[in-house]
Each structure stands twice: as C-alpha cells, then as structure tokens.
Amino acid sequence: MSGTGRISPGVARAAGASGFIYKSWDPPKLVHAVRLASAGRLVTAPNSAPATTANLTARELDVLRQIALGARTPEAARVLHLSPHTVKQYTSSLYRKLDAQNRTDAVLRAQRLGVIY
C-alpha cells in the first residue's frame, strides 16, 4: 500500500485484480469495464488520446496483453505457443513502436493510447 491507503497496481494485479475503475465513471462505462474484465482483459482508465492499434500487429497485441498481465518471457511464450526468442522479438518491436524503455513503460503508453484497457 502507498501512503494514501491505495493498493499499487502491481500488488493489485499480483492479487488477481483485472484492473481499476473509478467512482466518477457513469453506468455504461462501468458495465463495459465489467464485461472487459470478465473476458480476461485488463481494465484501466482510458486516456483522452484516441484509441489506435493500427501500428501494432495482432501478435504484438497478444504479447502486450501478456506483459500487462505480468507474464515474463517464458510464461508468455507458453501461453501464446511461441518460442521465448519470438516473444523477445515482439517485445523489442513493441518498445520501438510505443517508444517505450521497458515493459512497464510499454504497458503504460499502450494504456494511455487506449490500445489496452
């Protein structure tokens, strides 16, 4: 927990959280968030930036979602039926396309763009 009494995102995900919702969200947005979470998607507050996945391939999105769920390279490789080397290649491509420095940065940038929720 932080000094504000809030649980950090990493701790929440490790405990099984599917994301975060806000009290200010209207009912349709809350329903959408619940549906995303029930489908196994990560839920966070979308940024005002427009959603775009045009520059990421479907497989890159798969790898990005695994990263967002906290999967390391070997685990993501097993889940996606890829070699660890291939997952590393996709991860490098994600960093380049999202202008990210590391996994956390890639997830945060993708969330801000609305690529993942």
C-alpha positions in Angstrom: 0.0 0.0 0.0 1.1 3.5 -0.6 0.8 6.3 1.9 -2.6 7.2 0.6 -4.1 3.8 1.6 -4.4 2.7 -2.0 -3.0 -0.5 -3.3 -0.4 -0.2 -6.0 -1.2 -1.6 -9.5 1.5 -4.2 -9.3 0.2 -5.5 -5.9 -3.4 -5.5 -7.1 -2.5 -7.4 -10.3 -0.5 -10.0 -8.3 -3.6 -10.4 -6.1 -5.7 -11.2 -9.1 -7.2 -7.8 -9.9 -8.4 -7.3 -13.5 -7.9 -3.6 -13.5 -9.1 -0.4 -12.0 -12.4 1.5 -12.1 -13.2 5.0 -10.8 -16.2 6.3 -8.8 -16.7 9.0 -11.4 -17.4 6.5 -14.2 -21.0 6.5 -15.5 -23.0 3.3 -15.5 -22.4 2.4 -19.2 -18.6 2.8 -18.7 -18.8 0.6 -15.5 -20.8 -2.1 -17.4 -18.2 -2.0 -20.2 -15.3 -2.4 -17.7 -17.0 -5.4 -16.0 -17.5 -7.0 -19.4 -13.8 -6.4 -20.3 -12.7 -7.9 -17.0 -15.0 -10.9 -17.4 -13.4 -11.5 -20.8 -10.0 -11.6 -19.2 -9.0 -8.1 -20.4 -7.1 -5.6 -18.3 -9.2 -2.6 -17.3 -7.8 0.9 -16.6 -8.9 4.4 -17.2 -8.6 5.3 -20.8 -6.7 8.5 -21.7 -8.3 11.2 -23.8 -6.0 10.2 -26.7 -7.7 8.3 -29.5 -7.5 4.5 -29.5 -5.3 3.1 -32.2 -4.0 -0.3 -32.8 -3.1 0.4 -36.5 0.6 0.2 -35.9 0.6 -3.0 -33.8 0.1 -6.4 -35.2 -2.4 -8.9 -33.7 0.5 -10.9 -32.3 2.2 -7.8 -30.9 -1.1 -7.1 -29.1 -1.1 -10.6 -27.8 2.4 -10.2 -26.3 1.5 -6.8 -25.0 -1.5 -8.2 -23.1 0.6 -10.9 -21.6 3.1 -8.3 -20.5 0.3 -6.2 -19.0 -0.8 -9.3 -17.0 2.7 -9.6 -15.6 3.8 -12.6 -17.6 7.6 -12.9 -18.1 9.0 -14.1 -21.4 8.9 -17.9 -20.8 5.4 -17.7 -19.5 4.1 -15.6 -22.4 5.8 -18.0 -24.8 4.0 -20.9 -23.3 0.6 -19.2 -23.3 1.0 -17.9 -26.8 2.6 -21.1 -28.2 5.7 -19.2 -29.3 9.4 -19.6 -28.6 10.9 -17.3 -26.0 13.1 -15.8 -28.7 10.0 -14.9 -30.7 8.4 -13.2 -27.7 11.6 -11.2 -27.2 11.4 -10.1 -30.8 7.8 -9.0 -30.4 8.7 -7.2 -27.2 11.5 -5.3 -28.9 9.1 -4.3 -31.7 6.6 -3.1 -29.1 9.2 -1.0 -27.4 10.2 0.6 -30.7 6.6 1.2 -31.8 5.4 2.6 -28.5 8.7 4.5 -27.9 9.0 2.6 -24.6 12.1 1.9 -22.5 10.9 -1.2 -20.7 7.8 -3.4 -20.0 6.2 -1.1 -17.6 6.6 1.9 -19.9 5.2 -0.1 -22.8 2.1 -1.0 -20.9 1.6 2.5 -19.6 2.0 4.0 -23.0 -0.4 1.5 -24.6 -3.0 2.2 -21.9 -2.7 6.0 -22.5 -3.2 5.4 -26.2 -6.2 3.2 -25.5 -4.5 0.2 -27.1 -5.2 -1.9 -24.0 -7.6 -1.2 -21.1 
